[in-house]
Amino acid sequence: MKDCFRPKDYHCPRDIGEAIGILSSFGDKAKVIAGGTDLLVQRPPGVECLIDISALSLDYIKKEKDRLCIGAATVVNALRNSPMFLPEPYRVLSEAAGSLATATIRNMATMGGNLCNASPAADLSLPLMVLDATLVAVGPKGKREILIKDFFRGVNLTALEKEELLTEIRIPPSAENAVGCFMKLRHHQTAIDIAVVNVATLLIWRNGLCEKAKIAMGSVAPTPMYASNAEALLTEKELSEEIIQKAAQVAAEESKPIDDHRASATYRKRMVSVLVKRALESSWRRSRLWQK
């Protein structure tokens, strides 16, 4: 049984500078809390201080210089419902947000929390990977940007320094001819189950060819990962059912799943092939509608 989770201190800073100061004072003994849907379940040992970031005005979705900016404290349902994520290719993020847990949890869980928990099965990481997002961190040394591909370092481990706070997610402008898709397989297929396998794809088209393909996979390695070999197989190709099937098989070969209580590694590899195939086919169908 886990020790009772009773941090001694609770702080609700009024600005980011104050939040960074508290983080610096407590170090490893402090945890940032927003929705708390991961933190209060995990109850990490040794935490003496909770830093509530709900008063830092980090709950927003806005367009700035052609890029989309999302505050780290933005709740997941806001991503699902925002009109900014209805057009292609950004609806891949809306699809992932809609698949995350229940409506009650989505109204509490935040984008920053889903990313900073660094679960290999995190749903929101995959659309951000295919959209080439950048994360903004602020610490005692100032502000820095971290590419999403460099953010995840291991299970529950990110590139954030101990005294840094994730403040914003930035999605760069995408090609007008880009189409995405998100798919997820759960253990019992109930809303509260986390992914056995989840997948996001993005296809960019030019002159009838797949100019570029992005395939991100979750719950199949210590961190969310790209299926780089499968992506290369599709690049500069005219798509067909055969080449999509081959790419799905290659993606499964690239995956590195483990056996756990939710699924075996063998089953996960089979499901990678199935989900990647379906996601690519969906992106392909959507692209053909777009091209008409």
C-alpha positions as CSV (number, residue, x, y, z in Angstrom):
1,M,0.0,0.0,0.0
2,K,1.2,3.5,-0.8
3,D,2.0,5.9,1.9
4,C,-0.8,8.4,2.6
5,F,-0.3,11.4,0.3
6,R,-0.4,14.5,2.5
7,P,2.0,17.2,1.4
8,K,2.7,19.7,4.2
9,D,2.6,22.9,2.1
10,Y,0.3,24.2,-0.6
11,H,1.0,27.3,-2.6
12,C,-1.1,29.1,-5.2
13,P,1.3,31.6,-6.8
14,R,-0.1,34.7,-8.6
15,D,2.5,34.8,-11.4
16,I,5.0,32.6,-13.1
17,G,8.0,34.2,-11.3
18,E,6.6,33.3,-7.9
19,A,5.9,29.8,-9.1
20,I,9.5,29.3,-10.3
21,G,10.7,30.7,-6.9
22,I,8.7,28.1,-5.0
23,L,9.9,25.3,-7.3
24,S,13.5,26.4,-6.7
25,S,13.0,26.5,-2.9
26,F,11.5,23.0,-2.7
27,G,13.3,21.2,-5.5
28,D,12.4,17.5,-5.7
29,K,10.0,17.9,-2.8
30,A,7.6,20.0,-4.9
31,K,5.0,19.0,-7.5
32,V,3.0,21.2,-9.8
33,I,-0.7,20.6,-9.7
34,A,-3.5,21.8,-12.1
35,G,-6.3,19.2,-12.6
36,G,-4.6,16.7,-10.4
37,T,-6.0,13.7,-12.3
38,D,-2.6,12.0,-12.5
39,L,-0.9,13.4,-9.5
40,L,-3.5,12.6,-6.9
41,V,-3.8,9.0,-8.2
42,Q,-0.1,8.4,-8.3
43,R,0.6,10.0,-4.9
44,P,4.4,10.2,-5.4
45,P,6.4,9.7,-2.2
46,G,8.6,12.4,-0.8
47,V,6.4,15.3,-2.0
48,E,6.1,18.0,0.7
49,C,4.7,20.9,-1.4
50,L,2.0,21.3,-4.1
51,I,2.2,24.3,-6.4
52,D,-1.2,25.1,-7.8
53,I,-0.9,26.9,-11.2
54,S,-4.6,27.6,-11.7
55,A,-4.1,31.3,-11.1
56,L,-1.3,31.8,-13.7
57,S,-3.6,32.4,-16.7
58,L,-2.3,29.4,-18.5
59,D,-5.7,28.2,-19.7
60,Y,-6.0,29.5,-23.3
61,I,-6.1,28.6,-27.0
62,K,-5.1,31.3,-29.4
63,K,-3.6,32.0,-32.8
64,E,-0.4,34.0,-32.8
65,K,1.7,34.7,-36.0
66,D,0.0,31.8,-37.8
67,R,0.8,29.3,-35.1
68,L,-1.6,27.9,-32.5
69,C,-0.7,28.4,-28.9
70,I,-2.2,26.4,-26.0
71,G,-1.6,27.2,-22.4
72,A,-0.3,24.3,-20.3
73,A,-3.3,24.6,-17.9
74,T,-5.9,24.3,-20.7
75,V,-8.3,21.5,-19.9
76,V,-8.7,18.6,-22.3
77,N,-12.3,19.3,-23.1
78,A,-11.4,22.7,-24.3
79,L,-9.1,21.1,-26.9
80,R,-11.9,18.7,-27.9
81,N,-14.5,21.5,-28.4
82,S,-12.4,24.4,-29.8
83,P,-13.2,25.4,-33.4
84,M,-9.5,25.9,-34.0
85,F,-9.1,22.1,-34.0
86,L,-11.9,21.3,-36.4
87,P,-10.0,21.9,-39.7
88,E,-7.4,19.6,-41.0
89,P,-4.8,18.7,-39.9
90,Y,-5.5,20.0,-36.4
91,R,-8.5,17.9,-35.8
92,V,-6.1,15.0,-35.0
93,L,-5.6,16.8,-31.6
94,S,-9.4,17.1,-31.1
95,E,-9.8,13.4,-31.8
96,A,-7.1,12.5,-29.3
97,A,-8.6,14.8,-26.7
98,G,-12.1,13.3,-27.2
99,S,-10.7,9.8,-26.6
100,L,-9.2,10.7,-23.2
101,A,-11.1,9.2,-20.3
102,T,-14.5,10.6,-19.4
103,A,-16.1,14.0,-19.8
104,T,-15.7,14.6,-16.1
105,I,-12.0,13.9,-16.2
106,R,-11.5,15.9,-19.4
107,N,-13.0,18.9,-17.6
108,M,-10.2,18.7,-15.0
109,A,-7.2,17.1,-16.7
110,T,-4.9,19.6,-18.5
111,M,-2.8,19.4,-21.5
112,G,0.4,20.2,-19.6
113,G,-0.4,17.5,-17.0
114,N,-0.9,14.9,-19.7
115,L,2.4,15.7,-21.2
116,C,4.5,16.2,-18.0
117,N,3.2,12.9,-16.6
118,A,5.2,11.4,-19.5
119,S,3.2,8.2,-19.7
120,P,4.2,6.1,-22.7
121,A,0.4,5.9,-23.4
122,A,-0.3,9.6,-23.2
123,D,-2.9,10.4,-25.8
124,L,-2.1,14.1,-26.4
125,S,1.6,13.5,-27.1
126,L,1.0,11.7,-30.4
127,P,-1.0,14.4,-32.3
128,L,1.6,17.0,-31.1
129,M,4.3,14.8,-32.4
130,V,2.8,14.5,-35.9
131,L,2.1,18.3,-35.8
132,D,5.7,19.1,-34.9
133,A,4.8,21.0,-31.8
134,T,7.2,22.9,-29.6
135,L,6.9,23.2,-25.8
136,V,7.8,26.3,-23.9
137,A,9.5,25.9,-20.4
138,V,10.3,28.7,-18.0
139,G,12.8,28.5,-15.2
140,P,15.3,30.5,-13.2
141,K,17.5,30.9,-16.3
142,G,14.5,32.2,-18.4
143,K,12.4,30.8,-21.2
144,R,13.4,28.0,-23.6
145,E,11.7,26.0,-26.3
146,I,11.8,22.2,-26.5
147,L,10.9,20.2,-29.6
148,I,8.2,17.6,-28.8
149,K,10.5,14.9,-30.1
150,D,13.0,15.8,-27.5
151,F,10.6,16.2,-24.6
152,F,10.1,12.6,-23.4
153,R,13.2,11.0,-21.9
154,G,11.7,7.8,-20.3
155,V,8.7,6.6,-18.4
156,N,7.4,9.5,-16.3
157,L,10.6,11.4,-17.2
158,T,10.8,14.6,-19.3
159,A,13.4,17.1,-20.5
160,L,12.2,19.7,-18.0
161,E,14.7,20.8,-15.4
162,K,13.7,20.4,-11.7
163,E,13.0,24.1,-11.4
164,E,11.3,24.6,-14.8
165,L,7.6,24.9,-15.5
166,L,5.8,24.0,-18.7
167,T,3.8,27.1,-19.8
168,E,2.8,26.7,-23.4
169,I,2.5,24.4,-26.3
170,R,3.0,25.8,-29.8
171,I,1.8,24.2,-33.0
172,P,3.5,25.6,-36.2
173,P,1.5,26.4,-39.3
174,S,0.9,23.2,-41.3
175,A,0.7,22.6,-45.0
176,E,-2.8,23.2,-46.4
177,N,-2.8,19.8,-48.0
178,A,-2.1,17.9,-44.7
179,V,-4.6,15.4,-43.2
180,G,-4.3,13.7,-39.9
181,C,-6.0,10.9,-37.8
182,F,-5.9,9.6,-34.2
183,M,-6.8,6.0,-33.2
184,K,-6.7,4.2,-29.8
185,L,-7.2,0.7,-28.6
186,R,-8.1,0.2,-24.9
187,H,-8.0,-3.0,-22.8
188,H,-11.7,-3.2,-22.1
189,Q,-12.7,-0.4,-24.5
190,T,-14.3,1.6,-21.7
191,A,-13.7,5.3,-21.5
192,I,-11.5,5.2,-18.4
193,D,-9.0,2.7,-19.8
194,I,-5.7,4.0,-21.0
195,A,-4.4,2.9,-24.3
196,V,-3.1,-0.6,-25.1
197,V,-1.9,1.0,-28.3
198,N,-2.6,4.5,-29.7
199,V,-1.5,6.0,-33.0
200,A,-1.5,9.4,-34.8
201,T,-0.8,9.9,-38.5
202,L,-0.4,12.8,-40.7
203,L,-0.1,12.8,-44.5
204,I,1.0,15.8,-46.6
205,W,0.0,15.7,-50.3
206,R,1.4,17.3,-53.4
207,N,0.5,16.4,-57.0
208,G,-1.2,13.2,-56.0
209,L,1.8,11.9,-54.1
210,C,2.3,11.5,-50.4
211,E,5.0,14.2,-50.0
212,K,5.6,13.4,-46.3
213,A,4.2,11.0,-43.8
214,K,4.3,11.2,-40.0
215,I,3.4,8.2,-37.8
216,A,3.5,8.5,-34.0
217,M,2.9,5.5,-31.7
218,G,2.2,5.2,-28.0
219,S,2.2,2.5,-25.4
220,V,4.7,0.5,-27.4
221,A,8.0,1.8,-26.0
222,P,9.3,3.7,-22.9
223,T,8.4,6.9,-24.7
224,P,6.0,7.8,-27.5
225,M,7.9,7.2,-30.7
226,Y,7.9,7.8,-34.5
227,A,7.7,4.9,-36.9
228,S,10.5,6.4,-39.0
229,N,11.0,3.5,-41.3
230,A,7.3,3.3,-42.1
231,E,7.2,7.0,-42.7
232,A,10.1,6.7,-45.2
233,L,8.3,3.9,-47.0
234,L,5.3,6.2,-47.7
235,T,7.3,9.4,-48.7
236,E,7.0,10.5,-52.3
237,K,4.8,7.6,-53.1
238,E,1.4,7.2,-54.7
239,L,-0.6,5.5,-52.0
240,S,-2.4,2.2,-52.4
241,E,-3.8,-0.5,-50.1
242,E,-0.7,-2.6,-50.6
243,I,1.8,0.1,-49.6
244,I,-0.3,1.1,-46.6
245,Q,-0.4,-2.5,-45.4
246,K,3.4,-2.7,-45.8
247,A,3.9,0.5,-43.9
248,A,1.7,-0.8,-41.1
249,Q,3.8,-4.0,-40.9
250,V,7.0,-2.0,-40.8
251,A,5.6,0.2,-38.0
252,A,4.8,-2.9,-36.0
253,E,8.4,-4.1,-36.5
254,E,9.7,-0.8,-35.2
255,S,7.6,-0.9,-32.1
256,K,9.2,-2.1,-28.8
257,P,6.4,-3.1,-26.5
258,I,6.5,-5.0,-23.3
259,D,4.2,-7.5,-21.6
260,D,2.1,-6.0,-18.8
261,H,-1.2,-6.6,-17.1
262,R,-3.1,-4.9,-20.0
263,A,-1.6,-6.7,-23.0
264,S,1.3,-8.9,-24.2
265,A,4.1,-7.5,-26.4
266,T,3.0,-9.8,-29.2
267,Y,-0.6,-8.6,-29.1
268,R,0.6,-5.0,-29.0
269,K,2.7,-5.5,-32.1
270,R,-0.3,-7.0,-34.0
271,M,-2.5,-4.1,-32.9
272,V,0.2,-1.5,-34.0
273,S,-0.2,-3.0,-37.5
274,V,-4.0,-2.8,-37.3
275,L,-4.2,0.7,-35.9
276,V,-1.5,2.2,-38.2
277,K,-3.2,0.7,-41.2
278,R,-6.6,2.1,-40.2
279,A,-5.3,5.5,-39.3
280,L,-3.4,5.8,-42.6
281,E,-6.4,4.6,-44.6
282,S,-8.6,7.2,-42.8
283,S,-6.0,9.9,-43.5
284,W,-5.9,8.7,-47.1
285,R,-9.7,8.8,-47.5
286,R,-9.9,12.3,-45.9
287,S,-7.2,13.5,-48.3
288,R,-9.1,12.3,-51.3
289,L,-12.2,14.1,-50.1
290,W,-10.0,17.2,-49.6
291,Q,-8.5,17.0,-53.1
292,K,-11.9,16.8,-54.9
